[in-house]
């Protein structure tokens, strides 16, 4: 099965933009959220590169990347709990105004990541559309 490149590109683009914010965050809570999102981007890139044949399949690296996604998704609520006032944030105020919807989307990433089969490049490719779709779904609604 060929890896859906659009899903990987969307997930990486949605998380990588944090590094290019016009104003750099200074609030520790915002920095922690941004670091979490960057970790998702790195994990998605590692998995996508394996699925797309850019790097050799590495079972340990694939499992570690999946763990980053699963564990990270589990702490999204805690990282976003405080609505920190920082010009460097890229989180829309809608995160806190629509908290239940935000958490549902965060849980969607956790579900997609947990379902990811990382036993081969092909199975990673088959599951990355769900991960990328969850990233895009949340960022479309809740990221500036």
Residue frames as a rotation matrix with the C-alpha (Angstrom) as fourth column:
UNK 1
0.585 0.811 0.000 0.00
0.811 -0.585 0.000 0.00
0.000 0.000 -1.000 0.00
UNK 2
-0.307 -0.666 0.680 1.34
0.636 -0.675 -0.374 3.42
0.708 0.318 0.630 -0.90
UNK 3
-0.461 0.047 -0.886 1.53
0.808 -0.390 -0.441 5.99
-0.367 -0.920 0.142 1.89
UNK 4
0.540 0.699 0.470 -0.94
0.809 -0.585 -0.059 8.87
0.233 0.412 -0.881 1.51
UNK 5
-0.470 -0.877 0.099 1.59
0.833 -0.478 -0.280 11.69
0.293 -0.049 0.955 1.15
UNK 6
-0.184 0.463 0.867 -1.06
0.012 -0.881 0.473 14.38
0.983 0.097 0.156 1.51
UNK 7
0.819 0.513 -0.258 -1.93
0.228 0.123 0.966 13.19
0.527 -0.850 -0.016 5.01
UNK 8
0.218 -0.829 -0.515 1.71
0.970 0.125 0.210 13.31
-0.110 -0.545 0.831 6.11
UNK 9
-0.577 -0.456 0.678 2.26
0.604 -0.797 -0.022 16.68
0.550 0.397 0.735 4.47
UNK 10
0.259 0.767 0.588 -0.80
-0.005 -0.607 0.794 18.10
0.966 -0.209 -0.153 6.20
UNK 11
0.851 0.071 -0.520 0.24
0.488 0.258 0.834 16.83
0.193 -0.963 0.185 9.62
UNK 12
-0.117 -0.972 -0.206 3.81
0.988 -0.135 0.075 18.07
-0.100 -0.195 0.976 9.29
UNK 13
-0.496 -0.048 0.867 2.73
0.416 -0.889 0.189 21.43
0.762 0.455 0.461 7.91
UNK 14
0.521 0.806 0.282 0.22
0.078 -0.374 0.924 21.90
0.850 -0.460 -0.258 10.69
UNK 15
0.842 -0.250 -0.478 2.81
0.522 0.152 0.839 21.24
-0.137 -0.956 0.259 13.38
UNK 16
-0.087 -0.977 0.195 5.90
0.996 -0.089 -0.001 22.70
0.018 0.194 0.981 11.73
UNK 17
0.176 0.217 0.960 4.43
0.450 -0.885 0.118 26.18
0.876 0.411 -0.254 11.41
UNK 18
0.909 0.158 -0.386 4.89
0.415 -0.263 0.871 26.69
0.037 -0.952 -0.304 15.12
UNK 19
0.090 -0.974 -0.208 8.61
0.873 -0.023 0.488 27.22
-0.480 -0.226 0.848 14.55
UNK 20
-0.618 -0.338 0.710 7.87
0.730 -0.583 0.358 30.10
0.293 0.739 0.606 12.20
UNK 21
0.487 0.810 -0.328 5.57
0.873 -0.460 0.162 32.19
-0.020 -0.365 -0.931 14.35
UNK 22
0.359 -0.321 0.876 6.23
0.288 -0.855 -0.431 35.91
0.888 0.407 -0.215 13.93
UNK 23
0.194 -0.239 0.951 6.49
-0.846 -0.531 0.039 36.41
0.496 -0.813 -0.306 17.68
UNK 24
-0.440 -0.429 -0.789 8.31
0.001 0.878 -0.478 33.88
0.898 -0.211 -0.387 19.77
UNK 25
0.660 0.732 -0.166 6.45
0.102 0.133 0.986 32.61
0.744 -0.668 0.013 22.82
UNK 26
-0.434 -0.782 0.447 7.82
-0.427 -0.258 -0.866 33.47
0.793 -0.567 -0.222 26.26
UNK 27
0.221 0.595 0.773 5.14
-0.975 0.110 0.194 32.00
0.031 -0.797 0.604 28.52
UNK 28
-0.727 -0.602 0.330 6.27
-0.632 0.775 0.021 28.59
-0.268 -0.193 -0.944 29.82
UNK 29
-0.096 0.771 0.630 2.80
-0.044 0.629 -0.776 27.10
-0.994 -0.102 -0.027 29.29
UNK 30
0.779 0.346 -0.523 2.71
-0.484 -0.197 -0.852 28.20
-0.398 0.917 0.014 25.65
UNK 31
-0.119 -0.906 -0.407 6.26
-0.988 0.148 -0.041 26.97
0.097 0.397 -0.912 25.09
UNK 32
-0.647 -0.078 0.759 5.30
-0.360 0.908 -0.214 23.58
-0.672 -0.412 -0.615 26.57
UNK 33
0.445 0.864 0.236 2.30
-0.060 0.292 -0.954 23.36
-0.893 0.411 0.182 24.22
UNK 34
0.655 -0.244 -0.715 4.45
-0.753 -0.291 -0.590 24.27
-0.064 0.925 -0.374 21.24
UNK 35
-0.485 -0.866 0.123 7.08
-0.862 0.497 0.097 21.72
-0.145 -0.059 -0.988 22.22
UNK 36
-0.246 0.501 0.830 4.36
-0.097 0.839 -0.536 19.07
-0.964 -0.212 -0.158 22.40
UNK 37
0.783 0.591 -0.195 3.14
-0.208 -0.047 -0.977 19.96
-0.587 0.805 0.086 18.91
UNK 38
0.226 -0.799 -0.557 6.72
-0.971 -0.141 -0.192 19.89
0.075 0.584 -0.808 17.58
UNK 39
-0.606 -0.432 0.668 7.13
-0.544 0.838 0.048 16.39
-0.580 -0.334 -0.743 19.04
UNK 40
0.336 0.795 0.505 4.03
0.052 0.519 -0.853 15.33
-0.940 0.313 0.133 17.10
UNK 41
0.789 -0.067 -0.611 5.53
-0.589 -0.365 -0.721 16.75
-0.175 0.929 -0.327 13.92
UNK 42
-0.254 -0.965 -0.066 8.78
-0.965 0.248 0.085 14.89
-0.066 0.086 -0.994 14.47
UNK 43
-0.455 0.160 0.876 6.99
-0.203 0.939 -0.277 11.63
-0.867 -0.304 -0.395 15.17
UNK 44
0.648 0.758 0.078 4.76
-0.042 0.138 -0.990 12.02
-0.761 0.638 0.121 12.11
UNK 45
0.496 -0.548 -0.673 7.77
-0.868 -0.316 -0.383 12.79
-0.003 0.774 -0.633 9.94
UNK 46
-0.548 -0.742 0.385 9.66
-0.753 0.639 0.160 9.74
-0.365 -0.202 -0.909 11.19
UNK 47
-0.178 0.583 0.793 6.67
0.101 0.812 -0.575 7.48
-0.979 -0.022 -0.203 10.54
UNK 48
0.782 0.526 -0.335 5.89
-0.217 -0.274 -0.937 9.11
-0.585 0.805 -0.100 7.19
UNK 49
0.102 -0.834 -0.542 9.47
-0.990 -0.140 0.028 8.76
-0.099 0.534 -0.840 6.01
UNK 50
-0.704 -0.297 0.646 9.36
-0.331 0.941 0.071 5.04
-0.629 -0.164 -0.760 6.80
UNK 51
0.156 0.877 0.455 5.97
0.226 0.417 -0.881 4.59
-0.962 0.240 -0.134 5.17
UNK 52
0.852 0.205 -0.483 7.07
-0.339 -0.488 -0.805 6.51
-0.400 0.849 -0.346 2.09
UNK 53
0.777 -0.580 0.246 10.37
0.630 0.710 -0.315 4.67
0.008 0.399 0.917 1.72
UNK 54
0.704 -0.544 0.457 12.53
-0.316 -0.816 -0.483 7.73
0.636 0.195 -0.746 2.44
UNK 55
-0.263 -0.755 0.601 14.10
-0.960 0.144 -0.240 5.89
0.095 -0.640 -0.762 5.36
UNK 56
-0.612 -0.023 -0.790 14.39
-0.122 0.990 0.066 2.21
0.781 0.137 -0.609 6.11
UNK 57
0.561 0.828 0.025 11.73
-0.255 0.144 0.956 0.70
0.788 -0.543 0.292 8.31
UNK 58
-0.710 -0.704 -0.009 12.96
-0.140 0.153 -0.978 0.59
0.690 -0.694 -0.207 11.92
UNK 59
0.054 0.825 -0.563 10.61
0.514 0.461 0.724 -1.20
0.856 -0.328 -0.399 14.29
UNK 60
-0.211 -0.187 -0.960 12.03
0.971 -0.152 -0.184 0.43
-0.112 -0.971 0.213 17.43
UNK 61
-0.973 -0.170 -0.160 11.91
0.148 -0.979 0.140 3.93
-0.180 0.112 0.977 15.93
UNK 62
-0.532 0.845 0.058 8.38
-0.057 -0.105 0.993 3.34
0.845 0.525 0.104 14.66
UNK 63
0.135 0.567 -0.813 7.22
0.809 0.410 0.421 2.18
0.572 -0.715 -0.403 18.08
UNK 64
-0.530 -0.403 -0.746 8.91
0.775 -0.587 -0.233 5.18
-0.344 -0.702 0.623 19.72
UNK 65
-0.969 0.208 0.134 7.22
-0.105 -0.836 0.539 7.59
0.224 0.508 0.832 17.30
UNK 66
-0.141 0.962 -0.236 3.85
0.237 0.264 0.935 5.96
0.961 0.076 -0.266 17.93
UNK 67
-0.016 0.074 -0.997 4.45
0.988 0.152 -0.004 6.24
0.151 -0.986 -0.076 21.69
UNK 68
-0.913 -0.331 -0.237 5.22
0.356 -0.931 -0.073 9.95
-0.196 -0.152 0.969 21.27
UNK 69
-0.683 0.713 0.161 1.86
-0.252 -0.437 0.864 10.44
0.686 0.549 0.477 19.55
UNK 70
0.101 0.761 -0.641 -0.15
0.468 0.532 0.705 8.32
0.878 -0.372 -0.302 21.99
UNK 71
-0.174 -0.245 -0.954 1.49
0.984 -0.087 -0.158 9.71
-0.044 -0.966 0.256 25.14
UNK 72
-0.972 -0.235 -0.026 1.40
0.231 -0.967 0.106 13.26
-0.050 0.097 0.994 23.82
UNK 73
-0.437 0.885 0.164 -2.27
-0.045 -0.203 0.978 13.08
0.899 0.420 0.128 22.90
UNK 74
0.148 0.492 -0.858 -2.99
0.797 0.454 0.398 12.00
0.585 -0.743 -0.325 26.45
UNK 75
-0.266 -0.316 -0.911 -1.54
0.864 -0.497 -0.081 15.24
-0.427 -0.808 0.405 27.86
UNK 76
-0.569 0.090 0.817 -3.01
0.551 -0.696 0.461 17.74
0.610 0.713 0.346 25.40
UNK 77
0.518 0.849 0.103 -5.75
0.461 -0.378 0.803 18.75
0.721 -0.368 -0.587 27.85
UNK 78
0.564 -0.357 -0.744 -3.24
0.752 -0.151 0.642 19.36
-0.341 -0.922 0.183 30.63
UNK 79
-0.520 -0.842 0.147 -0.97
0.817 -0.439 0.375 21.40
-0.251 0.314 0.916 28.35
UNK 80
-0.617 0.351 0.705 -3.84
0.333 -0.695 0.637 23.60
0.713 0.628 0.311 27.18
UNK 81
0.022 0.706 -0.708 -5.69
0.978 0.132 0.162 23.86
0.207 -0.696 -0.688 30.48
UNK 82
-0.007 -0.106 -0.994 -4.32
0.519 -0.850 0.087 27.33
-0.855 -0.516 0.061 31.19
UNK 83
0.669 0.259 0.696 -5.26
0.730 -0.401 -0.553 29.97
0.136 0.879 -0.458 28.63
UNK 84
-0.050 -0.815 -0.577 -1.91
0.747 -0.414 0.520 31.75
-0.662 -0.406 0.630 28.73
UNK 85
0.939 0.274 -0.209 -1.76
0.112 -0.815 -0.569 35.27
-0.326 0.511 -0.795 27.35
UNK 86
-0.102 -0.995 0.014 1.24
0.204 -0.007 0.979 35.25
-0.974 0.103 0.203 25.01
UNK 87
0.380 0.267 -0.885 1.57
-0.699 -0.544 -0.464 36.94
-0.606 0.796 -0.020 21.62
UNK 88
-0.576 -0.703 -0.417 3.55
-0.811 0.428 0.399 33.92
-0.102 0.568 -0.817 20.42
UNK 89
-0.442 0.463 0.769 0.67
-0.028 0.849 -0.527 31.48
-0.897 -0.255 -0.362 20.81
UNK 90
-0.873 0.218 -0.436 -1.01
-0.455 -0.044 0.890 30.07
0.174 0.975 0.137 17.73
UNK 91
-0.700 0.689 -0.185 -3.94
0.713 0.668 -0.210 28.65
-0.021 -0.280 -0.960 19.66
UNK 92
-0.465 0.647 0.604 -7.23
0.010 -0.679 0.734 30.37
0.885 0.347 0.309 18.92
UNK 93
-0.731 0.286 0.620 -9.36
-0.683 -0.311 -0.661 31.54
0.004 -0.906 0.423 21.85
UNK 94
0.238 0.865 -0.441 -11.89
-0.832 0.416 0.367 28.97
0.501 0.280 0.819 20.59
UNK 95
-0.485 -0.463 -0.742 -9.82
0.005 0.847 -0.531 26.30
0.875 -0.261 -0.408 22.37
UNK 96
-0.981 0.031 -0.194 -11.11
0.194 0.013 -0.981 27.54
-0.028 -0.999 -0.019 25.72
UNK 97
-0.517 0.845 -0.136 -14.48
-0.822 -0.534 -0.198 28.80
-0.240 0.010 0.971 24.49
UNK 98
0.537 0.642 -0.546 -15.24
-0.775 0.631 -0.021 25.35
0.331 0.435 0.837 23.02
UNK 99
-0.257 -0.777 0.574 -13.25
-0.945 0.325 0.017 23.20
-0.200 -0.539 -0.818 25.42
UNK 100
0.186 0.378 0.907 -15.33
-0.290 0.903 -0.317 20.02
-0.939 -0.203 0.278 25.00
UNK 101
0.986 0.157 -0.064 -14.99
-0.096 0.203 -0.975 20.14
-0.140 0.967 0.215 21.21
UNK 102
0.320 -0.943 -0.085 -11.25
-0.876 -0.261 -0.406 20.76
0.361 0.204 -0.910 21.54
UNK 103
-0.283 -0.409 0.867 -10.83
-0.775 0.630 0.044 17.79
-0.564 -0.660 -0.496 23.87
UNK 104
0.631 0.560 0.537 -12.87
-0.106 0.748 -0.655 15.60
-0.768 0.357 0.531 21.53
UNK 105
0.887 -0.357 -0.295 -10.49
-0.342 -0.077 -0.937 16.46
0.312 0.931 -0.190 18.69
UNK 106
-0.069 -0.930 0.361 -7.48
-0.988 0.014 -0.153 15.83
0.137 -0.367 -0.920 20.92
UNK 107
0.007 0.167 0.986 -8.96
-0.485 0.863 -0.143 12.46
-0.874 -0.477 0.087 21.81
UNK 108
0.937 0.336 -0.097 -9.32
-0.221 0.353 -0.909 11.81
-0.272 0.873 0.405 18.07
UNK 109
0.288 -0.916 -0.280 -5.55
-0.799 -0.068 -0.598 12.04
0.529 0.395 -0.751 17.73
UNK 110
-0.358 -0.424 0.832 -5.10
-0.863 0.490 -0.121 9.64
-0.356 -0.761 -0.542 20.62
UNK 111
0.469 0.630 0.619 -7.51
-0.283 0.771 -0.571 7.15
-0.837 0.092 0.539 19.07
UNK 112
0.929 -0.133 -0.344 -5.85
-0.332 0.107 -0.937 7.36
0.162 0.985 0.055 15.64
UNK 113
0.017 -0.998 0.067 -2.37
-0.910 -0.043 -0.413 7.06
0.415 -0.054 -0.908 17.12
UNK 114
-0.205 -0.043 0.978 -3.31
-0.726 0.677 -0.122 4.09
-0.656 -0.735 -0.170 19.31
UNK 115
0.718 0.576 0.391 -4.78
-0.149 0.676 -0.721 2.31
-0.680 0.460 0.572 16.29
UNK 116
0.509 -0.590 -0.627 -1.61
-0.855 -0.261 -0.448 2.84
0.100 0.764 -0.638 14.26
UNK 117
0.915 -0.249 0.317 -0.04
0.205 0.964 0.167 -0.50
-0.348 -0.088 0.934 13.33
UNK 118
0.579 -0.767 -0.276 3.72
-0.800 -0.599 -0.012 0.05
-0.156 0.228 -0.961 13.25
UNK 119
0.461 -0.372 0.806 4.76
-0.022 0.903 0.430 -3.49
-0.887 -0.216 0.408 12.32
UNK 120
-0.156 -0.537 0.829 5.79
0.905 0.259 0.338 -2.53
-0.396 0.803 0.446 8.78
UNK 121
-0.912 -0.207 -0.355 6.16
0.050 -0.913 0.406 0.45
-0.408 0.352 0.842 6.49
UNK 122
-0.739 0.670 0.066 2.98
0.166 0.086 0.982 -0.60
0.653 0.737 -0.174 4.71
UNK 123
0.032 0.796 -0.604 0.87
0.921 0.211 0.327 -0.75
0.388 -0.567 -0.727 7.85
UNK 124
-0.460 -0.233 -0.857 2.23
0.588 -0.803 -0.097 2.59
-0.665 -0.548 0.507 8.99
UNK 125
-0.999 0.041 -0.027 1.23
-0.046 -0.612 0.789 4.08
0.016 0.790 0.613 5.66
UNK 126
-0.418 0.902 -0.111 -2.25
0.508 0.333 0.794 2.67
0.753 0.275 -0.597 5.99
UNK 127
0.193 0.526 -0.828 -2.75
0.978 -0.040 0.203 4.28
0.073 -0.850 -0.522 9.40
UNK 128
-0.698 -0.595 -0.400 -1.12
0.642 -0.766 0.020 7.65
-0.318 -0.243 0.916 8.87
UNK 129
-0.572 0.579 0.582 -4.14
0.248 -0.554 0.795 9.08
0.782 0.599 0.173 7.08
UNK 130
0.462 0.769 -0.441 -6.03
0.645 0.050 0.763 8.81
0.609 -0.637 -0.473 10.38
UNK 131
0.016 -0.554 -0.832 -3.26
0.912 -0.332 0.239 10.53
-0.409 -0.763 0.500 12.31
UNK 132
-0.895 -0.395 0.210 -2.84
0.447 -0.771 0.454 13.29
-0.017 0.500 0.866 9.72
UNK 133
-0.250 0.897 0.365 -6.59
0.378 -0.257 0.890 13.74
0.892 0.360 -0.275 9.52
UNK 134
0.490 0.393 -0.778 -6.83
0.856 -0.046 0.515 14.14
0.167 -0.918 -0.359 13.30
UNK 135
-0.454 -0.721 -0.524 -4.07
0.743 -0.631 0.224 16.77
-0.492 -0.288 0.822 13.25
UNK 136
-0.881 0.119 0.457 -5.73
0.283 -0.642 0.712 18.66
0.378 0.757 0.532 10.43
UNK 137
0.062 0.995 -0.083 -9.19
0.644 0.024 0.765 18.45
0.763 -0.100 -0.639 12.00
UNK 138
0.392 0.044 -0.919 -8.02
0.884 -0.296 0.363 20.07
-0.256 -0.954 -0.155 15.22
UNK 139
-0.573 -0.735 -0.362 -5.70
0.595 -0.677 0.433 22.63
-0.563 0.032 0.826 13.66
UNK 140
-0.611 0.427 0.666 -8.31
0.545 -0.384 0.746 23.78
0.574 0.819 0.002 11.15
UNK 141
0.440 0.898 -0.029 -10.63
0.567 -0.252 0.785 24.70
0.697 -0.362 -0.619 13.99
UNK 142
0.901 0.047 -0.431 -8.33
0.429 -0.249 0.868 25.69
-0.067 -0.967 -0.245 16.82
UNK 143
-0.052 -0.979 -0.196 -5.07
0.789 -0.161 0.593 27.02
-0.613 -0.124 0.781 15.38
UNK 144
0.528 0.183 -0.829 -4.42
-0.153 -0.940 -0.305 30.48
-0.835 0.288 -0.468 14.00
